[in-house]
Amino acid sequence: MSIIKDKFKELKNKGEMGLIAFMMSAIPNEDLCLDCIKALEQGGCDLLELGVPFTDPVADGKVLERFHHQGVNNGLDLDRCLDFIDKVKNSTNIPIILFSYLNPIYKKGIDKCMSELKDIGINNVIVPDLPLDELSRLEGFGVEVIPMLAPSSRKDRMELVGKRNADFIYCVSSRGTTGVKSLEEEEIKQYLSNVNMYTDSPLALGFGISQPKQAKQFKNLADAIVIGSHFANLIERNNKKNTLPAIIENETISFKQALI
């Protein structure tokens, strides 16, 4: 069984929803990003998505788009991000998922990328611009692509994803980009119910969640929530303060308490 499946099984046995955080690799800089990741782990975060800066991040909202462009301007490519992820792996025990658009992976070479991921202990990737029918193109060397669904996904797509027996399914909560926003609760509940009809895999709900009370609304339908833009906003507003890691840890604790 994979590390990710083990984590979801552990959470289910404890009756908890999981907390998944997204961080852009080495933003605002390597040391501060690593301190924030340690704070996430200390606060009880269960899984970590680490992003690769990209020039055209079509699925991300304004704050994460700024992080992408900052990273590109700083020369953070996939190779440097893998070096950073290796440092994170040596400093924490939190399971990591690589989050990258397709172009950097294709440019590096799919087999080479998957082999290096496996070497540093990464078993899962999320590629938001990779069509469902193409997921198998990236799989090999024991690395699995986490499939993504949205409220607009047709039932045949949900059925296709359900048959994959994925470590988890990333359920996007909206039809737009990432970012803090109000969620249409009943629409999302119906959407999660529909996805659950086609799979036994855990569901992680992401995009737009910024308050612990939002997560509680979906406790019996999703197995985890993903927090990305909210943490990015905190980093952007507080990156000059030496209290930033403590701010991240306290916010993580607040979310985690809401999921127990």
N, C-alpha and C positions, 0 to 999 in steps of 0.2 A: 504494500500500500504506500502511496506517495506521502510526502511530508504534509502537503496541503490537505489531502483526504484525512490523514491522521488528526490534523488540527480541527477540521470540521467535526470529525467523530468525537473528539474530546469536548468540543463546545456543546454538541448535541447531548452528550451524556450529562453535562453540567446544567443543561437547560438554558444556555446563553446564546445570544446572537453574537457573531464575530464582529470585530472592528478591524477594517482594512484601511490603511492610510496610503495616500499617494504622495510621494515626494519627488521633486525633480532632482536628478543626480547632481551633487556638488553645487547647488544653488542655495544661498548666495555665494558660498565658497565651500570648499571641501570640509574644512574643520567645523564650520558652523552647521553645515548640513548633517555631518556625522553626529554632532552634539544633539541636534533635533531628533535624529533617528534613535539615539540612545534614550532621549526623553520619551519618545513614543513607546519604546519597549518598556521603560520604567513605569509608564502610565497604564500599561495593560493592553496595548495594541497587539492584535493577533497575527496579522499578516501585513507585509509592506510591498507596495508597488513602487518600483524605482524607474523614473522616466528618463528617456534619452532626448535631449533637445533636438528640435527639427525645425527647418525653415518654414514649413507649411502645415502647421498643426490644425487641421480642419475640424477635429472633434472637440477642441479645447476652447474654453471661454477666455475672456480678456486677461485675467490675472495669470492663468497658466500660459497663455500665448506670450505674455511678457517674459515669463520664465524661460520659455523655449528660445525666444530671440536673445535673451541675455546669455543663455548657455551657448548658442551658436556663435555669438560675438566673442565669447570667451574661449572659443575653440574646443568646446566640449562635444566631441563626436562619439560614436559608439565605442571605439577602442578605449578612450579615456573614461567613459562611463563604466565599462566592464572592469577597468582597473579600480575605479572607485567602489564598485559593488564588491569586488574582492576584499577591499579594506573594510567595508561594512560587515561582510561575512566573518572577518577575523576579529571584529569588535563587538558583535551582538549575536544573539541566537534566534532572532526573529526570521521566519521564513520569508524569502524574497521572490517576487515575480517581476520580470523585466517588462516594462511598458515602452514599446517603440513603434513608430510608424514603419511601413514596409521598406521604404527607400533605403534607410541606413543598413538594414539587414541584408537587402539585396545587393547593395554596393559592397558590403564586406565579403559577401559570399555566404549563402544560406548554410551549407554544410560546415564551413569554418566557424560561423557564428554559433550554430547549435553545439558544435563540439566544444567551443570555449565556454559556453554557458554551462554545459555539463561538467566541465573540468573545475569550474568554480562553485559548483553545487547549486545551480539554478535549474529547476525542472519545468518551469512554466513561463510562457510569454503571453502578453496581450498586445495585439496588433489591430488597432481600431479601424484602419483602412483596408484590411484584408477581408475580401468576401468570404462568406461561410463556405462556399463550394471550393475555396482554395486553401482552407486551413491545413489540409494534409501536406501541402507543398513545403511547409516549414517544419513539419514534425520529423524527428529523427534523433538519434543519439540519446533517446530517453527524455526528450523535451516535448511538452504538450502545449498546444496553443489553447488558451482559454477562450471559448466562444462568447460572442456578445449578441444580445437580443435587445430590441427596443419595443415600445408600445405599438409601433407601426408594423412589427414583424408579423408575417402571415403565419397561419397555423401549420402549413407544410414546412416552414422554416423552423418553427418551434419543434416540430416532430423530428426534423433532420438533426437539430442540436441535441435533442433528448436522446437520440440513439448513440451519441458519442460517449456516453458515460463519463463526462468530463469531471475533472477534479472540482470545479465549480463553474457555474454559468454567470457571466457578468450581465446583469439586467439593467440597461440604461433606463433611467426614470423619465426621460423626456425625449422629445423629437429634435431638440436643439443641441447646443454645445454644453460643455461643463460650465459650472458656475453656481453661485448661491442664488436660489430662487424659490418661489412658492411651489409646492407640489400639489397636483390634483389627486387627492387621497383616494377617492373611490375609483378613479380611472386606473391608478397604479395597482390598487388591490385586485381589480378585475384582471389586469394584465398579468400580475404574478400568479393568480389562480389559474389562468390559462396556461402559463409556462409549466406550472407544477403538474398539470394533467399529462405532460409528455415526458417527464423526467423524474428520476430519483436523485439527481445530482443536487448539491447545495446551490442556492441562489444568492448572489450578492447584488444588492441594489445600490447603484451609484448615480452620480450627476445631480447636483443641486441640494444635497443634504448639508445643513449648516447648524442644526440645533438637535440636541439629544431627544427632545420630544418628538421630532419628526421620525426618528428611528423607531420609537416605540409603536407608532401607528402600524408598522408592518411586521411586528415580531412573530406572528404566527404564519406569515407567508414567505418571508425571506429569512435566510440563515446568517446573513451578514450585511453590513452597510459599508460603503466606500466613502471616505472623506478625503477630498483632494483640494478643491478650490478654497475651502474654509481654512485649512492649514496654510495654504499658500498666502492667503490674505493676512493671516497672523504673522507669517514670516516677513512679508513685505512691509507691514506696518511697524514691526518691532526689531528689524535686523540690526539696528544700531544699539540695541539695548543688551546688556549682558544677562538680562533676565529672560531672554527669548526661550532658552530650553525649558525653564520653569513654566513659562506661559504655555508652551506646547504640552508639557507633561500634565499640567492641571486641566487643560482642555480635554486631553485624552482620557483622564480619569473621569471627567464629567460624562463623556460619551459612553465609556465602558460601564459606568454605574447604571446608565439608562438601559443598557442591553442585558443586564443580569436578571 
